[in-house]
Amino acid sequence: MGTLALAAKITHVPSMYLSELPGPRQGTRQDAIDGHREISRRCRELGVDTLVVFDTHWLVNANYHLNCAPHFKGTYTSNELPHFIANMAFESPGNAELGRVMAQVATEMGVETLAHHATTLAPEYGTLVPLRYMNADQHFKVISVSALCMSHYLHDSARLGRALRRAVEEHYSGSVAFRPADHSATALRRTAWRPSTRSRSGARFSSSWTAACCRCGARRSGPTSAPCCQSTRPRAMARASCTTRPCCWVPWAGAPTTRRWR
């Protein structure tokens, strides 16, 4: 049946777009742009027909969602960073057939997932920035997956990934590449961000502080851990997929998620 030919965690930092434009940032992200073009070359070499992008800027509050419109075209300005991405043209073909199959398989596996094929919803920049360099000639079809989830269990996300792969391998006749889109900016690669910090100089702090917070939560040291853990909740939850023991994200992730460690 179908083939999952390639999977890669990719950057989608909006400074890649600024890197194209005249100004102080011009050329600063050329290495990332070249990397995207290289991944595109490898996908073509492997016969990939569809790119499935897990977009960490598509915010959803319930369920999982697939944007699988037949065609995407428009002009995009980021509502988060309009001074970074403004009036950026985009166009790519979609893959409504595969999107519907993916949603059906995921729902059958217990993760309610909705496919949106008759929609005017445009992808977010977590999808559009990589496609600008990987799919400038519209060679690939595209499906965008909601990946900024406000109220979801981690074990459901893992099941969603398995379901999408199963849909490709058992119910599709083509070749697909998966693209989790993540911020991998060099300046922030090893740091965390705490919005509640007032001082500019103190706003960015070492990720070791986050690790210390997790150890604090693991010891269940009471109210003293609350301020740090609250400010690092999203990051602590993100660590769950690669951490071998539960830590301070457990109260938020919920009991079902922690069974894998028992």
SVG drawing of the C-alpha trace seen along z (x, -y; Angstrom):
<svg xmlns="http://www.w3.org/2000/svg" viewBox="-17 -47 41 49">
<polyline fill="none" stroke="black" stroke-width="0.4" points="0.0,0.0 1.3,-3.5 4.7,-4.4 5.9,-6.8 9.1,-7.6 10.6,-10.2 10.0,-12.0 11.9,-15.0 11.6,-17.6 12.0,-21.0 12.3,-24.6 9.7,-27.2 11.1,-30.3 9.6,-33.4 13.1,-35.0 13.6,-32.7 11.2,-34.9 13.0,-38.0 16.2,-36.5 15.0,-36.9 14.2,-40.6 16.6,-43.6 17.6,-44.7 19.7,-43.7 18.4,-40.1 19.0,-39.4 20.9,-36.2 20.9,-35.3 18.8,-32.2 20.2,-31.0 21.5,-27.8 18.0,-26.9 16.5,-27.7 19.1,-25.5 18.3,-22.7 14.6,-22.9 15.5,-22.7 17.7,-19.7 14.8,-17.9 12.6,-18.7 15.2,-17.2 15.3,-14.0 11.5,-13.8 11.4,-14.1 14.1,-11.5 12.0,-9.1 8.9,-9.7 6.9,-11.5 3.6,-13.0 2.3,-14.6 3.8,-16.5 2.0,-16.2 3.0,-19.1 2.2,-19.1 1.8,-22.8 2.6,-24.1 0.9,-27.4 -2.5,-26.0 -4.2,-26.5 -7.2,-24.2 -9.2,-23.8 -10.8,-20.4 -10.2,-17.3 -7.5,-17.0 -7.9,-18.6 -6.6,-18.2 -6.7,-21.0 -6.9,-19.0 -8.5,-21.5 -8.1,-20.7 -6.0,-23.8 -4.4,-26.5 -3.8,-30.0 -3.7,-33.4 -1.6,-36.1 -0.6,-35.6 0.2,-38.0 0.9,-36.5 -1.4,-37.6 1.4,-36.6 4.3,-38.4 3.0,-40.7 6.3,-42.6 8.1,-39.3 5.6,-37.8 3.5,-40.3 1.8,-39.9 3.5,-36.6 2.0,-34.9 1.4,-31.1 0.0,-28.4 0.0,-24.6 -2.3,-21.8 -4.0,-19.8 -4.9,-16.2 -8.5,-15.9 -8.6,-12.1 -5.7,-11.3 -6.9,-13.8 -10.3,-12.2 -8.8,-8.7 -6.4,-9.9 -9.2,-11.4 -11.3,-8.2 -8.5,-5.9 -7.6,-8.2 -11.2,-8.3 -11.5,-4.6 -8.4,-4.2 -10.0,-6.3 -8.7,-9.8 -11.5,-12.0 -10.1,-13.8 -11.8,-16.0 -10.8,-16.5 -11.7,-19.9 -11.7,-19.6 -14.5,-22.0 -13.0,-25.0 -11.6,-28.4 -9.3,-28.0 -5.7,-28.9 -2.7,-27.1 -0.7,-28.9 3.0,-29.9 4.2,-26.7 3.1,-25.1 3.5,-28.0 7.2,-28.9 8.5,-25.4 6.4,-25.0 7.8,-28.3 11.2,-26.5 10.2,-22.9 7.3,-23.4 7.8,-26.6 6.9,-24.8 3.8,-23.2 5.3,-19.7 3.8,-18.2 0.3,-18.0 -0.1,-19.3 -2.0,-18.4 -1.7,-20.6 -2.3,-19.0 -3.2,-21.0 -0.4,-20.6 -0.9,-23.5 -3.4,-21.7 -4.7,-23.4 -6.7,-20.5 -5.3,-17.2 -3.7,-14.1 -0.2,-13.2 -1.1,-9.6 -3.7,-10.7 -1.1,-12.6 1.0,-9.4 -2.0,-7.4 -2.7,-10.1 0.8,-9.7 0.3,-5.9 -3.1,-6.3 -1.8,-8.7 1.0,-6.3 -1.4,-3.4 -3.7,-5.4 -0.8,-6.0 0.5,-2.4 -2.9,-0.6 -5.3,-2.9 -3.2,-5.0 -1.5,-4.2 1.1,-7.0 4.2,-8.1 4.1,-10.6 6.6,-12.6 5.8,-13.7 7.0,-17.2 6.7,-18.1 7.3,-21.9 9.2,-23.2 11.0,-26.4 14.7,-25.6 16.1,-29.0 19.8,-28.9 19.5,-31.7 16.8,-29.9 17.7,-26.3 19.0,-25.7 16.8,-28.2 13.4,-28.4 11.1,-31.4 9.1,-32.6 6.5,-35.3 5.9,-36.3 9.4,-37.6 9.5,-41.4 13.1,-42.0 14.3,-41.8 17.6,-40.5 16.0,-37.8 13.3,-36.8 15.4,-34.2 16.8,-31.6 18.6,-28.3 16.7,-25.1 18.5,-23.7 16.1,-25.8 13.2,-24.0 14.8,-20.7 15.1,-21.8 11.4,-22.7 10.6,-19.2 12.7,-17.6 10.9,-19.9 7.5,-18.7 8.7,-15.0 9.5,-15.5 6.1,-16.9 7.6,-19.6 4.3,-21.5 3.5,-25.2 7.2,-26.2 7.1,-24.4 3.9,-26.1 5.3,-29.4 8.0,-27.8 5.9,-24.9 2.9,-27.1 5.2,-29.2 6.7,-26.2 3.6,-24.0 3.8,-23.8 7.5,-23.0 7.1,-20.5 4.3,-18.7 6.5,-18.8 9.2,-16.9 6.8,-14.1 7.3,-12.4 11.0,-11.8 11.2,-11.7 11.5,-8.3 9.7,-9.1 6.8,-11.4 7.6,-14.8 5.8,-18.1 3.6,-17.9 1.7,-14.9 -1.2,-16.8 -1.8,-18.6 -1.3,-15.7 -3.8,-13.5 -3.8,-10.0 -4.3,-8.2 -1.0,-9.6 1.1,-8.3 0.1,-4.6 3.0,-4.0 5.5,-4.5 3.7,-2.1"/>
</svg>
